Amino acid sequence: MGRVAVGSRAIPTVFVFTIISIVLFSDNARCFYLPGVAPQDFEKGDPLNVKVNKLTSIKTQLPYSYYSMPFCRPNTIIDSTENLGEVLRGDRIENSPYVFRMREPQMCNVVCRLTFDAKTAKDFKEKIEDEYRVNMILDNLPLVVPIPTTAQEGPPIYQLGFHIGLKGQYAGSKGEKFFLHNHLSFTVRFHKDQQTDSARIVGFEVTPYSVKHEYEGEWSENTRLTTCDPHAKRLITSSNSPLEVEDKQEVIFTYDVEFQESQVKWASRWDTYLLMADDQIHWFSIVNSLMIVLFLSGMVAMIMLRTLYRDISKYNELETQEEAQEETGWKLVHADVFRPPTNSDLLCVYVGTGLQFLCMVVVTMIFAVLGFLSPSNRGGLMTAMLLLWVFMGVFAGYAAARLYKMFKGTEWKKIALRTSFVFPATIFSVFFVLNALIWGQKSSGAVPFGTMFALVFLWFGISVPLVFVGSYVGFKKPAMEDPVKTNKIPRQIPQQAWYMNPIFSILVGGILPFGAVFIELFFILTSIWLNQFYYIFGFLFIVFIILLITCAEIAIVLCYFQLCSEDYLWWWRSYLTSGSSALYLFLYATFYFFTKLDITKPVSGALYFGYMLIASYAFFVLTGTIGFYACFWFTRLIYSSVKID
């Protein structure tokens, strides 16, 4: 991780960010590419090196490195260089003993022969029970298993990775047994260049089998298998005589590989992976959600425009003192509406942090929509979000200091320090506890010490100084002046109707923003926890824009009703109104856990709720800030639009 000095000007910051992005996104300089730009051509007979990745399970959510299990190993295990996002995802990419030759089929290749002891058999049984899958990579394409479907038309359905084994029972037996997938039948699909005769890999599939291999005589390197012999054209096409996992069991790992020419071009090879789900339901759900939210947003905006126009016109037509005394509504609290709130310092911190989040999300979305964060760039999305969060610290400091100065604050360094630490320290504490749980399970998902040091460096070495730079610039700006003067003595707030109770109105305010995203949230949760790809950032960007509009409008509406009830304590309530949508997000995540996931282990459940708590907290800060700034703009607008006598 290189040390860089970032100034307060925008151009050096962007330049440094670009350089760091290239370093972190790529395994090395030549591997950095945009999707569809840098294909690799293979001539006939060229070696194809298959790499192995982590073992994954949707039942435990705890990844393990491939060689944590006693699979066949190459002479020397070579670790690939993972980027920051890959390490945080638990990816551990290493070489494997599976080596192909381009367009040269192989049959019944023996990889190795092992004898299981009691401990090894127990470990394999546990992994099979937890439905662990083996993930492999060829030419940056993940290995998939074709799933048979009854539908004659439409794209095929694939499952990422193949199961280590399966549970079953022999005919006529009631006892359940564990069987190991020890024979892999690979299919490599390629697109051939008719002019040069070179080819590009466009697909990597496997069909796993469990086979109890047999042979004659003593085992040696030249021993022929009687269950799988290419010379006798005896191939494996089923698991009729499966290999049971038990103590002192002899296990022979074998594989076939065939090459099939495909009409799919290299630039479109990821389309199959990204069409795994029934996207017709997805499209209808998204459009339906957008239509409902757009209708509600339009209705709310229309009500606000008509009501405000009438009120402002009425107040501006007041001429006599008698008429002025009879006025009711939001104008009565004009001398208190800009009174600084309680815990104003904390509000400044959260507003600054929320703006930092907003900038990070917007720039990430733009990168994703433009195709920079393709699934082919593993870990790219997480790396981009971390880097953007760090560099957007300058906006957090600026926003917090500007608001702090408006509240008549004088110690800008204190507010900068709190902005640098309140939110990140909370997230880091939860993350550290979760990482300790993962470490206790000896999972590859545990963040190594070196990566933890890199995260701390990004925080203290880059983010904190940028927050201070932003705070310094923001505090040097002239303080924002209120459109009306504030009285020294606070006005008494009359008793409020039950529906204007702060808790009730705050909880009601979060429903509409959550409604804007909950359908998209289902697909996001599915991609994260059920090991699927998510790559419809265009729709996600539209939903995000709808979320911004909805948060702003619901906060403005409830703020207006609050001011009309002569309650001028709007600062925190505007933040909490739209921010309460995070509560519904967490409740939905809880519902998703019990209805869609099959997680039974306490550690896995703790990981799920810990990460969803972090996500909900971030969503609270983001939506709360949107609601606050909407009300901040709204109050300044309406109180500067009427004549105050």
ChimeraX attribute file (.defattr): number of C-alpha atoms within 10 A of each C-alpha:
attribute: neighborCount
match mode: 1-to-1
recipient: residues
	/A:1	9
	/A:2	5
	/A:3	9
	/A:4	12
	/A:5	10
	/A:6	19
	/A:7	12
	/A:8	13
	/A:9	8
	/A:10	9
	/A:11	11
	/A:12	13
	/A:13	17
	/A:14	13
	/A:15	12
	/A:16	14
	/A:17	19
	/A:18	11
	/A:19	10
	/A:20	15
	/A:21	16
	/A:22	15
	/A:23	16
	/A:24	21
	/A:25	26
	/A:26	20
	/A:27	15
	/A:28	13
	/A:29	11
	/A:30	8
	/A:31	12
	/A:32	16
	/A:33	16
	/A:34	14
	/A:35	18
	/A:36	15
	/A:37	10
	/A:38	13
	/A:39	13
	/A:40	11
	/A:41	15
	/A:42	19
	/A:43	15
	/A:44	12
	/A:45	11
	/A:46	13
	/A:47	14
	/A:48	16
	/A:49	16
	/A:50	19
	/A:51	24
	/A:52	25
	/A:53	25
	/A:54	27
	/A:55	29
	/A:56	27
	/A:57	22
	/A:58	19
	/A:59	19
	/A:60	23
	/A:61	24
	/A:62	22
	/A:63	25
	/A:64	24
	/A:65	22
	/A:66	24
	/A:67	17
	/A:68	13
	/A:69	13
	/A:70	12
	/A:71	16
	/A:72	16
	/A:73	15
	/A:74	13
	/A:75	8
	/A:76	9
	/A:77	12
	/A:78	12
	/A:79	12
	/A:80	14
	/A:81	14
	/A:82	20
	/A:83	22
	/A:84	22
	/A:85	21
	/A:86	21
	/A:87	20
	/A:88	19
	/A:89	17
	/A:90	24
	/A:91	26
	/A:92	23
	/A:93	22
	/A:94	20
	/A:95	20
	/A:96	22
	/A:97	18
	/A:98	19
	/A:99	14
	/A:100	19
	/A:101	17
	/A:102	21
	/A:103	22
	/A:104	13
	/A:105	15
	/A:106	16
	/A:107	19
	/A:108	24
	/A:109	18
	/A:110	18
	/A:111	18
	/A:112	15
	/A:113	16
	/A:114	14
	/A:115	13
	/A:116	18
	/A:117	13
	/A:118	12
	/A:119	11
	/A:120	17
	/A:121	18
	/A:122	15
	/A:123	15
	/A:124	22
	/A:125	23
	/A:126	13
	/A:127	20
	/A:128	22
	/A:129	15
	/A:130	21
	/A:131	20
	/A:132	27
	/A:133	22
	/A:134	21
	/A:135	22
	/A:136	26
	/A:137	19
	/A:138	18
	/A:139	16
	/A:140	15
	/A:141	19
	/A:142	20
	/A:143	26
	/A:144	24
	/A:145	19
	/A:146	14
	/A:147	10
	/A:148	9
	/A:149	10
	/A:150	5
	/A:151	8
	/A:152	7
	/A:153	7
	/A:154	7
	/A:155	11
	/A:156	15
	/A:157	17
	/A:158	19
	/A:159	17
	/A:160	21
	/A:161	23
	/A:162	24
	/A:163	22
	/A:164	22
	/A:165	26
	/A:166	19
	/A:167	14
	/A:168	15
	/A:169	12
	/A:170	10
	/A:171	6
	/A:172	6
	/A:173	9
	/A:174	9
	/A:175	8
	/A:176	10
	/A:177	16
	/A:178	20
	/A:179	25
	/A:180	24
	/A:181	24
	/A:182	22
	/A:183	25
	/A:184	21
	/A:185	19
	/A:186	21
	/A:187	20
	/A:188	22
	/A:189	22
	/A:190	25
	/A:191	21
	/A:192	21
	/A:193	12
	/A:194	8
	/A:195	6
	/A:196	9
	/A:197	12
	/A:198	16
	/A:199	21
	/A:200	22
	/A:201	28
	/A:202	23
	/A:203	26
	/A:204	21
	/A:205	25
	/A:206	19
	/A:207	18
	/A:208	22
	/A:209	25
	/A:210	23
	/A:211	26
	/A:212	22
	/A:213	19
	/A:214	13
	/A:215	12
	/A:216	9
	/A:217	8
	/A:218	6
	/A:219	11
	/A:220	8
	/A:221	8
	/A:222	6
	/A:223	12
	/A:224	18
	/A:225	18
	/A:226	13
	/A:227	15
	/A:228	23
	/A:229	15
	/A:230	15
	/A:231	10
	/A:232	8
	/A:233	10
	/A:234	14
	/A:235	14
	/A:236	20
	/A:237	11
	/A:238	12
	/A:239	15
	/A:240	11
	/A:241	12
	/A:242	19
	/A:243	23
	/A:244	23
	/A:245	24
	/A:246	20
	/A:247	14
	/A:248	13
	/A:249	16
	/A:250	17
	/A:251	19
	/A:252	20
	/A:253	22
	/A:254	22
	/A:255	21
	/A:256	21
	/A:257	22
	/A:258	16
	/A:259	19
	/A:260	13
	/A:261	16
	/A:262	16
	/A:263	10
	/A:264	18
	/A:265	16
	/A:266	22
	/A:267	13
	/A:268	11
	/A:269	19
	/A:270	20
	/A:271	11
	/A:272	15
	/A:273	22
	/A:274	16
	/A:275	16
	/A:276	17
	/A:277	14
	/A:278	9
	/A:279	11
	/A:280	9
	/A:281	9
	/A:282	15
	/A:283	12
	/A:284	11
	/A:285	14
	/A:286	20
	/A:287	13
	/A:288	13
	/A:289	20
	/A:290	21
	/A:291	13
	/A:292	13
	/A:293	22
	/A:294	16
	/A:295	12
	/A:296	15
	/A:297	20
	/A:298	14
	/A:299	11
	/A:300	16
	/A:301	15
	/A:302	11
	/A:303	13
	/A:304	16
	/A:305	10
	/A:306	10
	/A:307	10
	/A:308	13
	/A:309	12
	/A:310	11
	/A:311	15
	/A:312	16
	/A:313	12
	/A:314	12
	/A:315	18
	/A:316	12
	/A:317	12
	/A:318	15
	/A:319	10
	/A:320	8
	/A:321	9
	/A:322	9
	/A:323	11
	/A:324	14
	/A:325	10
	/A:326	8
	/A:327	13
	/A:328	13
	/A:329	15
	/A:330	22
	/A:331	20
	/A:332	19
	/A:333	21
	/A:334	20
	/A:335	18
	/A:336	21
	/A:337	28
	/A:338	24
	/A:339	19
	/A:340	16
	/A:341	15
	/A:342	11
	/A:343	9
	/A:344	16
	/A:345	20
	/A:346	16
	/A:347	20
	/A:348	25
	/A:349	26
	/A:350	25
	/A:351	25
	/A:352	31
	/A:353	30
	/A:354	27
	/A:355	26
	/A:356	27
	/A:357	24
	/A:358	23
	/A:359	19
	/A:360	21
	/A:361	18
	/A:362	15
	/A:363	15
	/A:364	22
	/A:365	21
	/A:366	15
	/A:367	16
	/A:368	21
	/A:369	18
	/A:370	13
	/A:371	15
	/A:372	19
	/A:373	25
	/A:374	20
	/A:375	19
	/A:376	16
	/A:377	21
	/A:378	20
	/A:379	24
	/A:380	23
	/A:381	20
	/A:382	19
	/A:383	21
	/A:384	24
	/A:385	18
	/A:386	18
	/A:387	21
	/A:388	22
	/A:389	23
	/A:390	24
	/A:391	27
	/A:392	24
	/A:393	31
	/A:394	26
	/A:395	24
	/A:396	33
	/A:397	38
	/A:398	27
	/A:399	26
	/A:400	31
	/A:401	36
	/A:402	25
	/A:403	22
	/A:404	27
	/A:405	20
	/A:406	17
	/A:407	18
	/A:408	10
	/A:409	16
	/A:410	13
	/A:411	12
	/A:412	20
	/A:413	16
	/A:414	15
	/A:415	23
	/A:416	28
	/A:417	17
	/A:418	18
	/A:419	28
	/A:420	25
	/A:421	18
	/A:422	14
	/A:423	17
	/A:424	12
	/A:425	12
	/A:426	13
	/A:427	18
	/A:428	15
	/A:429	11
	/A:430	15
	/A:431	17
	/A:432	15
	/A:433	13
	/A:434	20
	/A:435	18
	/A:436	14
	/A:437	17
	/A:438	21
	/A:439	15
	/A:440	11
	/A:441	15
	/A:442	15
	/A:443	20
	/A:444	23
	/A:445	23
	/A:446	24
	/A:447	20
	/A:448	15
	/A:449	9
	/A:450	9
	/A:451	14
	/A:452	14
	/A:453	12
	/A:454	15
	/A:455	17
	/A:456	14
	/A:457	15
	/A:458	19
	/A:459	23
	/A:460	15
	/A:461	16
	/A:462	20
	/A:463	25
	/A:464	23
	/A:465	23
	/A:466	28
	/A:467	33
	/A:468	25
	/A:469	20
	/A:470	25
	/A:471	30
	/A:472	20
	/A:473	17
	/A:474	24
	/A:475	24
	/A:476	14
	/A:477	12
	/A:478	10
	/A:479	16
	/A:480	11
	/A:481	10
	/A:482	15
	/A:483	16
	/A:484	16
	/A:485	14
	/A:486	16
	/A:487	13
	/A:488	9
	/A:489	8
	/A:490	13
	/A:491	15
	/A:492	11
	/A:493	12
	/A:494	9
	/A:495	11
	/A:496	13
	/A:497	8
	/A:498	9
	/A:499	10
	/A:500	16
	/A:501	12
	/A:502	17
	/A:503	13
	/A:504	12
	/A:505	18
	/A:506	22
	/A:507	17
	/A:508	17
	/A:509	27
	/A:510	27
	/A:511	20
	/A:512	19
	/A:513	27
	/A:514	24
	/A:515	20
	/A:516	26
	/A:517	21
	/A:518	18
	/A:519	17
	/A:520	20
	/A:521	17
	/A:522	14
	/A:523	17
	/A:524	17
	/A:525	18
	/A:526	17
	/A:527	14
	/A:528	13
	/A:529	17
	/A:530	16
	/A:531	16
	/A:532	18
	/A:533	18
	/A:534	18
	/A:535	19
	/A:536	13
	/A:537	19
	/A:538	14
	/A:539	16
	/A:540	19
	/A:541	18
	/A:542	13
	/A:543	22
	/A:544	19
	/A:545	14
	/A:546	20
	/A:547	23
	/A:548	20
	/A:549	19
	/A:550	29
	/A:551	33
	/A:552	26
	/A:553	26
	/A:554	26
	/A:555	29
	/A:556	27
	/A:557	17
	/A:558	22
	/A:559	29
	/A:560	22
	/A:561	14
	/A:562	22
	/A:563	20
	/A:564	16
	/A:565	20
	/A:566	24
	/A:567	24
	/A:568	25
	/A:569	20
	/A:570	25
	/A:571	22
	/A:572	15
	/A:573	23
	/A:574	28
	/A:575	28
	/A:576	27
	/A:577	33
	/A:578	38
	/A:579	32
	/A:580	24
	/A:581	28
	/A:582	26
	/A:583	19
	/A:584	19
	/A:585	25
	/A:586	19
	/A:587	14
	/A:588	15
	/A:589	21
	/A:590	14
	/A:591	12
	/A:592	14
	/A:593	17
	/A:594	10
	/A:595	9
	/A:596	12
	/A:597	15
	/A:598	13
	/A:599	18
	/A:600	11
	/A:601	12
	/A:602	10
	/A:603	17
	/A:604	19
	/A:605	16
	/A:606	13
	/A:607	20
	/A:608	19
	/A:609	15
	/A:610	17
	/A:611	15
	/A:612	18
	/A:613	19
	/A:614	17
	/A:615	15
	/A:616	22
	/A:617	19
	/A:618	19
	/A:619	23
	/A:620	25
	/A:621	26
	/A:622	27
	/A:623	30
	/A:624	31
	/A:625	29
	/A:626	28
	/A:627	29
	/A:628	29
	/A:629	19
	/A:630	22
	/A:631	26
	/A:632	17
	/A:633	11
	/A:634	18
	/A:635	23
	/A:636	16
	/A:637	12
	/A:638	16
	/A:639	18
	/A:640	13
	/A:641	14
	/A:642	16
	/A:643	13
	/A:644	14
	/A:645	6
